[in-house]
Amino acid sequence: MCASLLFGIVLRAQHPTPAFSPATKRLLGGAGRSTLEALVIANRRPFGRSSVPRATVDMETVDTSARLKGLRALMREQKLDVYVVPSEDSHQSEYIAPCDARREFVSGFSGSAGTAVVTLQSAALATDGRYFNQASKQLDGNWTLLKQGMEDVPTWQEWTADQAEGGKTVGVDATVLTASDAKKLAERVKKKGGGELVGSTGNLVDSVWAEEKPARPNEKVKVHPLRFSGKESEKKLEELRKELEKKKSAGLVVSMLDEIAWLFNLRGNDIPYNPVFFSYAVITPASATLYVDDSKVEKDVREHLGSGVHIRPYAAIFDDVKALGESLSASTGTPRRKFWISTQASWALSLALGGEKNVEEIRSPIGDSKAIKNDIELDGMRQCHIRDGAALTEYFAWLEHELVEKKAALDEVQAADKLEQIRSRGQHFVGLSFNTISSTGPNAAVIHYSPERGNCATIDPQAIYLCDSGAQYLDGTTDTTRTLHFGEPKEMEKKAYTLVLKGVIALDQATFPKGTNGLELDVLARQALWQEGLDYRHGTGHGVGSYLVSPKTIHLSLDMSVLTSLENVHEGPIGVGTRVQYTEVALSPGNVISDEPGYYEDGNFGIRIENMILCQPKETTHKFGDKPWLGFEFVTMTPMCQRLIDASLLTEPEIKWVNGYHEVVWQKTKGFFEGSEDTDKKRALQWLKRETAKIGK
């Protein structure tokens, strides 16, 4: 056992994950199966063939007694008093593979966000308001639910520190916690009189999970062609190396999966909804190394990468960066160079490099470059949104016919399945970009609602229906929200919808000088609601990748402070909202962001409208300060809901915008339906014509 000390934290290297002693094995007998088991088969299926199906989520209480007994036995062997089990994987991914769902396995709670903390006598699960109800049903009597954001309820970090009082030792897998989070946790534990924070490169939960743990995905890596990526990977590496030389950096260790996929023009299928693959990369001024399992890389990928990129086994990353750190420590160069790592890189990576003396944590330059789309990527975004808009139009027309004309009983998941079926027929379709939020009535008021097969509501045609959905296409990623009503909406529903629509228009029509950031623009989308004393508790816009990520989970969180460790998933660092991070980088031509204000009445209804908009140069009459001026171009191509618009609340310029928007939608998508003998497409054409008709006061 070796140990490295950094700000009062101990790293214990464990290769492989620690095995059970005979006594521990006897204690484990009969641990139950993970509720993710149903997703294993889906995750092994090629991403391009079908997206991840919605599994039936068991909301019943899960007996975790045997799992906790096994974990505590290992904690005693490792001399740990408290053990932290985050939700994240080693790459801080928003969505994780089933094999990384350790927090779900040990706690029985299957929500997407939360942290489990286990002591030798007790256990707690912290999650945010989206999951209070679900967690209360799934957690058994072994667990205390920490409702984050509620008054007098400690955060999981505070609870951990409290449990460590008296010099107790806290343990965590160092690969699933960032260096900055580890430092903060260690300081909090010490302040409360606790002992050391011990990090390992093995995970105790994996040993408890044992043979029932799902296999790590082993899908083939695919080349993302130049006709979709728009820039050769050699050029991207060249530009990155110029930045390394400019800042006198020894190199960059890359751990974010979407950044690696973008940098090398590769895609994969290891994470649900995101076409990425498990990997690391190390880029220096003289070399580029991709760490990925050999079984995932076929001849075409090797030829694509060429001789300029070395391929090493995925598991070799820690030994290799340790050697890099040691060589850096031995160097006598002046000034001393350091390796860059992202602020979202793991604590284990930081320590392997030698800690603070060899490491500089930065906002990733790859993330900054990736957020500015080239002309081919931008055109791909336009084209995929036209196809996607036509699919949405066909779906909404079908859904209205089923509910109103046929009086069919459809639940939220059945409707979402139909939408995926329609989308899947489109050119370049690969899969969904996130789990469809298909919500009726009161469920639409739950900002990050996710319908569960076998346990969701039947869609009520006399209530609000909110559909937030997206898809991955080879030429881009879509993310669209429309709120509809198939009957007679209430006055407040129409008012709220129209106020939200005014916010969409205000941001879409914004003109601003170069250097403006997303926090400064956020008020535009809220002003109409604010004038009525209304608001919404989520960001207004998030970045979206080009056939990469669409970060719904974090953007639509009720309490951002609960989920700070997942901020990396934004196509970033751009966005529109009240988060201070949005001030770090100004909006630039080539950025693609969402425009999605909303309004929600708990237990009643919810409204959200979401368009994708591209940041572009904008011509102005004057050029104050000789600055370039910027604006937005919408690319989402499906109508607003005519029944929910109260035109009396719109100004003449706003009415002009709605009519102009609908004219563009009509012209760009009618060709998908005109001349077709298919009944659904004929119906879609009539629905499209009706919903894009001109409005007036």
C-alpha positions in Angstrom: 0.0 0.0 0.0 1.4 3.4 -1.0 0.1 6.8 0.2 0.4 10.3 -1.2 -0.5 13.3 1.0 -2.2 16.4 -0.3 -3.9 19.1 1.9 -4.5 16.5 4.6 -5.8 13.8 2.3 -4.5 10.3 1.9 -4.6 8.4 -1.4 -4.6 4.7 -1.1 -3.8 2.9 -4.3 -5.8 -0.3 -4.8 -5.1 -2.3 -8.0 -7.3 -4.2 -8.4 -10.4 -3.4 -6.3 -9.8 -5.0 -2.9 -10.9 -8.6 -2.6 -13.0 -9.9 0.3 -11.6 -11.7 3.2 -13.2 -15.1 4.0 -15.1 -13.4 6.9 -16.5 -10.7 4.6 -17.6 -13.3 2.0 -19.6 -15.1 4.7 -21.3 -11.8 5.6 -22.3 -11.0 2.1 -24.5 -13.9 1.2 -27.6 -12.9 -0.8 -27.2 -9.3 -1.8 -30.2 -8.3 -4.0 -30.0 -7.4 -7.7 -29.5 -3.9 -8.9 -32.6 -2.2 -10.3 -30.5 -1.2 -13.3 -30.2 -4.9 -14.4 -32.9 -4.3 -17.0 -30.8 -1.7 -18.7 -27.7 -3.8 -19.2 -29.0 -5.5 -22.3 -30.1 -2.1 -23.7 -26.7 -0.5 -23.0 -25.0 -3.3 -24.9 -27.1 -2.8 -28.0 -25.5 -0.5 -30.6 -26.4 3.1 -30.0 -27.2 3.7 -33.7 -29.7 0.9 -33.8 -31.9 2.0 -30.9 -31.7 4.4 -28.0 -32.0 3.2 -24.5 -35.6 2.0 -23.8 -37.5 3.2 -20.8 -37.3 0.4 -18.3 -40.0 -0.1 -15.7 -38.7 1.6 -12.5 -39.6 -0.3 -9.4 -40.8 2.3 -6.9 -41.0 -0.2 -4.1 -38.6 -0.1 -1.1 -35.3 -1.9 -1.7 -33.8 -4.0 1.1 -30.2 -2.9 1.3 -29.3 -4.7 4.6 -27.0 -7.3 3.0 -25.3 -4.7 0.8 -24.6 -2.4 3.7 -23.4 -5.3 5.8 -20.9 -6.2 3.1 -19.8 -2.6 2.7 -19.2 -2.1 6.4 -17.2 -5.3 6.6 -14.9 -3.9 3.9 -14.8 -0.5 5.7 -13.6 -2.2 8.8 -10.9 -4.0 6.9 -9.8 -0.7 5.3 -10.0 1.1 8.7 -12.6 3.5 7.4 -15.3 5.0 9.6 -17.3 6.8 6.9 -17.6 6.0 3.2 -18.9 8.4 0.5 -20.6 7.0 -2.6 -21.3 9.8 -5.2 -23.4 9.3 -8.3 -20.7 10.2 -10.8 -18.4 8.0 -12.8 -14.7 8.6 -13.4 -15.4 11.2 -16.1 -18.1 13.2 -14.3 -20.6 12.2 -16.9 -24.2 13.5 -16.7 -25.5 10.1 -17.7 -23.6 7.0 -16.5 -23.3 3.4 -17.7 -25.1 0.8 -15.6 -21.8 -0.5 -14.3 -21.1 2.8 -12.6 -24.5 3.1 -10.8 -22.9 2.3 -7.4 -24.9 4.8 -5.5 -28.1 3.2 -6.8 -26.9 -0.3 -5.9 -25.9 0.5 -2.4 -28.9 2.6 -1.5 -31.7 1.2 -3.7 -32.5 4.8 -4.9 -32.5 5.0 -8.7 -32.9 8.8 -9.2 -30.3 10.5 -11.4 -28.9 12.8 -8.7 -27.8 12.1 -5.1 -24.9 11.1 -2.8 -24.9 8.2 -0.4 -22.8 8.3 2.8 -22.4 5.2 4.9 -21.0 4.9 8.4 -20.4 1.8 10.5 -23.7 2.4 12.2 -25.9 4.5 9.9 -26.5 5.6 6.3 -27.8 8.8 4.6 -28.9 9.6 1.1 -28.9 13.2 -0.1 -30.9 14.3 -3.1 -32.8 17.4 -4.4 -36.5 18.2 -4.5 -37.2 16.4 -7.8 -36.6 13.1 -6.1 -38.0 13.5 -2.5 -41.0 11.4 -3.3 -39.1 8.7 -5.1 -36.4 8.4 -2.5 -38.9 8.2 0.3 -40.5 5.1 -1.4 -37.3 3.4 -2.4 -35.1 3.8 0.7 -35.5 1.2 3.4 -35.2 1.7 7.1 -31.4 1.6 7.0 -31.4 5.1 5.4 -32.0 8.7 6.4 -33.1 10.9 3.6 -31.4 14.3 3.5 -33.7 16.6 1.6 -31.3 19.1 0.0 -32.4 22.7 0.0 -34.9 22.2 2.9 -34.4 24.4 6.0 -32.2 22.9 8.7 -31.3 19.9 6.5 -27.5 19.4 6.3 -25.8 18.9 3.0 -24.2 15.5 2.5 -20.8 17.2 3.1 -22.0 18.6 6.4 -23.5 15.3 7.4 -20.3 13.5 6.5 -18.2 15.9 8.6 -20.6 15.5 11.6 -20.2 11.7 11.4 -16.4 12.1 11.3 -16.1 14.0 14.6 -13.6 12.5 17.0 -10.9 11.9 14.5 -12.8 9.4 12.3 -11.5 8.5 8.9 -13.6 9.2 5.7 -13.1 7.2 2.6 -14.1 7.7 -1.1 -13.2 6.4 -4.5 -10.7 9.1 -5.7 -11.6 8.5 -9.3 -15.2 9.7 -8.9 -14.6 12.9 -6.9 -12.9 16.0 -8.3 -9.8 17.4 -6.7 -11.5 20.6 -5.7 -14.5 18.8 -4.2 -12.0 16.5 -2.3 -10.2 19.5 -0.9 -13.4 21.2 0.3 -14.6 18.0 1.9 -11.3 17.3 3.6 -11.3 20.9 5.0 -14.8 20.5 6.3 -14.1 17.2 7.9 -11.0 18.6 9.6 -12.9 21.7 10.8 -15.4 19.4 12.6 -12.6 17.5 14.3 -12.6 14.6 11.9 -9.6 12.6 10.7 -8.2 12.2 7.2 -10.1 11.9 3.9 -8.7 8.7 2.3 -9.1 8.3 -1.4 -8.6 5.0 -3.3 -8.4 4.1 -6.9 -10.6 1.1 -6.2 -14.3 1.2 -5.1 -15.6 -0.8 -2.2 -19.1 -0.9 -3.6 -17.8 -2.8 -6.6 -16.6 -5.6 -4.3 -20.0 -5.8 -2.7 -21.7 -5.8 -6.1 -19.3 -8.6 -7.2 -20.5 -10.8 -10.0 -23.9 -9.1 -10.2 -22.2 -5.9 -11.3 -23.0 -5.2 -15.0 -20.1 -5.5 -17.4 -18.4 -2.3 -18.6 -19.7 -1.5 -22.1 -17.4 -2.6 -24.9 -19.0 -1.0 -28.0 -16.8 -0.2 -31.0 -15.5 3.3 -31.5 -16.6 4.9 -34.7 -15.0 7.6 -36.9 -17.1 10.8 -37.1 -16.6 11.8 -40.8 -15.2 15.2 -41.8 -18.4 15.9 -43.7 -20.1 16.1 -40.3 -17.3 17.3 -38.0 -16.1 20.1 -40.3 -12.5 20.1 -39.0 -9.8 17.5 -39.1 -8.6 16.1 -35.8 -5.0 17.0 -36.8 -6.0 20.6 -37.0 -7.7 20.5 -33.6 -4.6 19.0 -32.1 -2.5 21.7 -33.8 -4.6 24.5 -32.3 -4.5 22.9 -28.9 -0.8 22.6 -29.0 -0.4 26.3 -29.9 -2.4 27.0 -26.7 -0.2 24.8 -24.6 2.9 26.5 -26.0 1.5 29.9 -25.5 0.7 29.3 -21.8 4.0 27.3 -21.3 2.1 24.1 -20.2 3.7 20.7 -20.1 0.5 19.2 -21.5 -3.2 18.5 -21.0 -4.7 15.4 -19.4 -8.2 15.0 -20.8 -10.9 13.1 -18.9 -14.2 14.5 -20.2 -15.6 12.0 -22.7 -17.3 14.5 -24.9 -14.1 16.5 -25.2 -12.1 13.4 -26.3 -14.8 12.4 -28.8 -14.7 15.9 -30.3 -11.0 16.3 -30.3 -10.3 13.1 -32.2 -13.5 13.1 -34.4 -14.6 9.8 -32.9 -17.9 8.7 -31.4 -19.0 5.7 -29.3 -21.9 4.1 -27.4 -20.8 3.6 -23.8 -23.1 6.1 -22.2 -26.9 6.3 -22.6 -28.0 9.2 -24.8 -24.4 10.4 -25.4 -22.3 9.0 -28.3 -19.1 8.8 -26.3 -16.7 6.1 -25.2 -14.7 5.4 -22.1 -11.3 6.9 -22.6 -8.6 9.4 -21.5 -6.1 11.4 -23.5 -2.8 13.1 -22.8 -1.7 15.9 -25.2 1.7 17.4 -25.0 3.5 19.8 -27.4 5.1 16.7 -29.0 2.7 13.8 -28.6 -0.9 12.7 -28.4 -2.0 9.5 -26.6 -5.5 8.1 -26.5 -6.3 5.7 -23.7 -9.0 3.3 -24.8 -9.4 -0.5 -24.7 -7.9 -2.1 -27.7 -11.0 -4.3 -28.3 -13.0 -1.1 -29.1 -10.6 0.1 -31.8 -10.8 -1.4 -35.3 -8.7 -0.8 -38.4 -10.6 2.2 -39.7 -10.2 4.1 -36.4 -6.5 3.4 -36.3 -6.1 4.6 -39.9 -8.1 7.7 -39.0 -5.9 8.5 -36.1 -2.7 7.8 -38.0 0.8 7.6 -36.7 0.4 10.9 -34.8 -1.8 9.4 -32.1 -0.5 6.6 -29.8 -3.1 4.2 -28.4 -2.7 2.9 -24.9 -5.0 0.7 -22.7 -7.7 2.6 -20.8 -6.4 1.2 -17.5 -2.8 2.5 -18.2 -3.7 6.1 -17.6 -2.8 6.3 -13.9 0.6 4.6 -14.2 1.4 6.7 -17.3 0.5 10.1 -15.8 2.3 9.1 -12.6 5.5 8.7 -14.7 4.8 12.0 -16.4 4.5 13.7 -13.0 7.7 12.1 -11.8 9.6 13.3 -14.9 8.2 16.8 -14.4 9.3 16.8 -10.8 12.8 15.8 -11.8 13.1 18.5 -14.5 15.2 21.6 -13.8 13.6 23.9 -16.4 12.8 27.5 -15.6 10.0 28.5 -15.4 8.6 25.2 -14.1 5.9 23.8 -16.3 2.8 22.1 -15.1 0.2 19.8 -16.6 -3.2 21.1 -17.1 -6.3 19.2 -16.0 -9.9 20.3 -16.2 -11.6 21.5 -13.1 -13.8 18.4 -13.5 -10.9 15.9 -13.6 -10.8 13.4 -10.8 -8.8 13.7 -7.6 -7.1 10.5 -8.5 -5.7 12.0 -11.7 -4.5 15.1 -9.9 -2.7 13.0 -7.3 -1.2 10.6 -9.8 0.4 13.6 -11.5 2.0 14.7 -8.3 -0.6 17.1 -6.9 -0.5 20.9 -6.8 3.2 21.2 -7.5 2.7 19.6 -10.9 -0.9 20.4 -11.7 -2.9 23.4 -12.7 -6.7 23.1 -12.7 -8.2 25.2 -15.6 -11.3 25.5 -17.6 -10.7 23.1 -20.4 -9.5 24.8 -23.7 -11.1 21.9 -25.6 -14.5 22.8 -24.1 -14.1 26.4 -25.2 -13.2 25.4 -28.7 -15.9 22.7 -28.9 -18.6 25.3 -28.0 -17.8 27.4 -31.1 -19.2 25.4 -34.0 -17.7 25.6 -37.5 -19.8 26.3 -40.6 -20.3 22.6 -41.4 -21.5 21.9 -37.8 -23.8 24.9 -37.9 -25.3 23.8 -41.2 -25.7 20.4 -39.7 -27.6 21.9 -36.8 -29.9 23.7 -39.1 -30.6 20.6 -41.2 -31.2 18.2 -38.4 -33.6 20.6 -36.7 -35.6 20.8 -39.9 -36.0 17.0 -40.0 -36.6 16.9 -36.2 -39.2 19.6 -36.4 -41.1 17.7 -39.1 -41.0 14.6 -36.9 -42.4 16.6 -33.9 -45.1 18.0 -36.1 -46.2 14.6 -37.3 -46.1 13.4 -33.6 -48.2 16.2 -32.3 -50.8 15.8 -35.1 -51.0 12.1 -34.4 -51.3 12.6 -30.7 -54.1 15.1 -31.1 -56.0 12.7 -33.4 -55.6 9.8 -31.0 -56.7 11.8 -28.0 -59.5 13.9 -29.5 -60.9 12.0 -32.4 -60.3 8.4 -31.4 -60.7 9.0 -27.6 -57.7 6.7 -27.1 -56.2 6.2 -23.7 -52.5 6.8 -24.0 -50.1 7.1 -21.2 -47.0 9.4 -21.2 -44.5 6.7 -22.0 -46.7 5.2 -24.9 -46.8 8.7 -26.4 -43.0 9.2 -26.0 -42.4 5.8 -27.7 -44.4 6.9 -30.7 -42.4 10.1 -31.0 -39.1 8.1 -30.9 -40.6 5.8 -33.6 -41.4 8.7 -35.9 -38.0 10.3 -35.3 -36.1 7.1 -36.0 -37.2 7.2 -39.6 -35.4 10.4 -40.2 -32.1 10.7 -42.1 -29.0 10.4 -40.0 -31.0 9.5 -36.8 -28.8 7.7 -34.2 -30.9 7.8 -31.0 -32.4 10.0 -28.4 -30.3 12.7 -26.7 -32.0 12.3 -23.4 -35.0 10.6 -21.9 -38.2 12.2 -23.3 -40.1 14.4 -20.7 -43.6 13.5 -21.7 -45.9 15.0 -19.1 -49.6 15.7 -18.7 -51.4 18.1 -16.3 -49.7 18.3 -12.8 -46.7 16.3 -14.1 -45.8 19.1 -16.4 -45.2 21.2 -13.3 -42.4 18.9 -12.3 -39.5 20.6 -14.0 -37.4 17.4 -14.6 -40.2 14.9 -14.7 -39.4 11.5 -16.2 -42.3 9.2 -16.9 -41.9 5.6 -15.9 -43.2 2.7 -17.9 -46.1 1.1 -16.0 -46.2 3.9 -13.4 -47.1 7.1 -15.3 -50.2 9.1 -16.0 -52.7 8.7 -18.9 -52.6 11.9 -21.0 -55.6 14.1 -20.4 -56.7 16.0 -23.5 -58.3 18.6 -21.3 -55.0 19.4 -19.5 -51.7 20.9 -20.5 -49.3 18.5 -22.2 -45.5 19.3 -22.0 -43.1 17.5 -24.3 -39.4 18.1 -23.9 -37.4 15.8 -26.2 -34.4 15.6 -28.4 -32.4 13.3 -30.7 -28.9 12.6 -31.8 -28.3 12.8 -35.5 -24.9 12.4 -37.3 -25.1 16.1 -38.3 -26.2 17.5 -34.9 -28.1 17.2 -31.6 -31.7 18.5 -31.1 -33.5 19.6 -28.0 -37.0 21.0 -28.3 -39.8 21.7 -25.8 -43.4 22.4 -26.8 -46.4 22.8 -24.5 -49.8 22.0 -26.0 -53.4 21.8 -25.1 -55.9 19.7 -27.0 -59.1 21.1 -25.5 -60.1 24.4 -24.0 -57.2 25.9 -21.9 -57.9 27.9 -18.8 -57.3 31.6 -18.8 -54.3 31.4 -16.5 -52.8 28.6 -18.7 -53.1 30.9 -21.8 -51.7 33.9 -19.9 -48.7 31.9 -18.5 -48.0 30.4 -22.0 -48.1 33.8 -23.7 -45.8 35.4 -21.0 -43.3 32.5 -21.5 -43.6 33.0 -25.3 -42.8 36.7 -24.9 -39.6 35.6 -23.1 -38.6 33.3 -25.9 -39.1 36.1 -28.4 -37.2 38.6 -26.3 -34.1 36.5 -26.1 -34.4 35.4 -29.7 -34.5 39.0 -30.8 -31.7 40.3 -28.6 -28.9 42.4 -30.1 -25.8 42.8 -28.0 -22.2 43.8 -28.2 -19.4 41.3 -28.4 -18.3 40.5 -24.8 -21.8 40.0 -23.5 -22.3 36.9 -21.4 -25.3 34.7 -20.6 -26.0 36.1 -17.2 -26.4 39.6 -18.6 -29.0 38.3 -21.2 -31.1 36.2 -18.8 -33.3 39.0 -17.7 -34.7 39.4 -21.2 -36.4 36.0 -21.0 -37.9 36.7 -17.6 -39.0 40.3 -17.9 -42.6 39.6 -19.0 -43.1 37.1 -16.2 -41.5 39.4 -13.7 -43.9 42.2 -14.6 -46.7 39.8 -13.4 -44.8 38.7 -10.3 -43.9 35.3 -11.8 -40.7 33.5 -12.5 -39.1 30.0 -13.0 -36.4 28.2 -11.0 -34.1 27.0 -13.8 -31.7 28.3 -16.3 -32.9 30.0 -19.5 -30.4 28.4 -21.9 -27.7 25.7 -22.1 -25.1 24.9 -24.7 -25.7 21.9 -27.0 -23.0 19.8 -28.7 -22.8 18.7 -32.3 -23.8 15.0 -32.1 -22.5 15.0 -28.5 -24.4 16.2 -25.4 -27.6 17.9 -24.5 -27.5 18.5 -20.7 -31.1 18.4 -19.5 -30.6 17.1 -16.0 -28.5 19.9 -14.7 -30.0 22.8 -16.6 -33.4 22.0 -15.3 -32.4 21.4 -11.7 -34.4 23.1 -9.0 -31.4 23.7 -6.7 -28.2 24.1 -8.6 -26.1 24.1 -5.4 -26.9 20.4 -4.9 -25.4 19.4 -8.2 -22.3 21.5 -8.5 -20.1 18.5 -9.3 -22.0 18.0 -12.5 -21.5 21.4 -14.0 -19.2 20.1 -16.7 -22.0 18.6 -18.7 -23.0 21.9 -20.2 -21.6 22.5 -23.7 -19.5 25.0 -22.1 -18.9 27.1 -20.5 -21.7 29.0 -22.2 -25.3 29.3 -21.1 -28.0 31.8 -20.2 -29.0 32.0 -16.6 -28.2 33.4 -13.1 -25.2 31.2 -12.4 -22.0 33.1 -11.9 -20.2 30.6 -14.2 -21.9 32.1 -17.2 -19.9 35.3 -16.7 -16.6 33.5 -17.3 -16.9 33.4 -21.1 -18.8 35.7 -23.4 -21.2 34.5 -26.1 -19.5 34.1 -29.5 -20.5 33.5 -33.1 -20.9 29.7 -33.5 -22.3 29.1 -30.0 -25.5 27.0 -30.0 -27.7 27.4 -27.0 -31.3 26.8 -25.9 -33.9 29.5 -25.4 -36.3 28.0 -22.8 -38.1 30.1 -20.2 -41.0 28.5 -18.4 -43.6 28.8 -15.6 -44.8 26.1 -13.2 -47.7 25.8 -10.8 -47.1 22.9 -8.5 -49.9 20.3 -8.6 -51.6 22.1 -11.5 -49.7 22.7 -14.7 -46.3 23.6 -16.2 -45.3 25.7 -19.3 -42.0 25.5 -21.1 -41.1 26.5 -24.7 -37.7 25.7 -26.0 -36.0 26.7 -29.3 -32.4 26.2 -30.2 -30.7 29.4 -31.3 -27.3 30.0 -33.0 -25.2 33.0 -32.0 -24.3 35.0 -35.1 -22.9 38.4 -36.1 -25.6 41.0 -36.5 -25.6 44.1 -38.7 -26.5 47.3 -36.8 -27.0 50.9 -38.0 -24.2 52.1 -35.8 -21.0 50.6 -34.4 -20.6 52.1 -30.9 -17.1 51.7 -29.7 -16.2 49.9 -32.9 -17.4 46.6 -31.4 -19.0 43.8 -33.4 -22.6 43.2 -32.5 -24.2 39.8 -32.2 -27.7 38.3 -32.2 -29.4 34.9 -32.6 -30.8 32.7 -35.4 -33.5 30.2 -34.4 -33.2 26.7 -35.9 -36.1 24.8 -34.2 -38.8 24.1 -36.7 -42.1 23.1 -35.1 -45.1 25.4 -34.4 -46.1 27.1 -31.2 -49.5 26.1 -29.8 -52.2 28.4 -31.2 -54.8 27.4 -28.6 -52.5 28.7 -25.8 -51.6 32.0 -27.3 -53.4 35.1 -26.0 -52.6 37.5 -28.8 -54.0 40.5 -26.7 -50.9 40.1 -24.5 -48.5 40.4 -27.4 -47.1 43.6 -29.0 -47.3 44.1 -32.7 -43.5 43.3 -33.1 -44.1 40.1 -31.1 -47.1 39.1 -33.3 -44.9 39.8 -36.3 -42.2 37.5 -34.9 -44.7 34.7 -34.3 -46.1 35.0 -37.8 -42.6 35.2 -39.3 -41.5 32.2 -37.3 -44.5 30.1 -38.4 -43.9 31.1 -42.0 -40.4 29.8 -41.8 -41.5 26.5 -40.1 -44.2 26.1 -42.8 -41.8 26.6 -45.7 -39.0 24.4 -44.4 -41.1 21.5 -43.2 -44.2 21.2 -45.4 -42.2 19.3 -48.0 -42.0 16.3 -45.6 -45.8 15.9 -46.0 -46.9 17.3 -49.3 -47.8 14.8 -51.9 -47.7 11.9 -49.5 -50.5 9.3 -49.6 -49.7 8.3 -46.0 -52.6 9.1 -43.7 -50.4 10.3 -40.9 -48.5 12.6 -43.1 -51.7 14.0 -44.7 -53.0 14.7 -41.2 -49.6 16.2 -40.2 -49.8 18.6 -43.2 -53.3 19.8 -42.2 -52.2 20.2 -38.5 -49.1 22.1 -39.7 -51.1 24.4 -41.8 -53.5 25.2 -39.0 -50.8 25.8 -36.4 -48.8 28.1 -38.6 -51.7 30.2 -39.6 -51.3 34.0 -39.0 -52.4 35.4 -35.7 -53.6 38.9 -34.9 -55.1 41.0 -32.1 
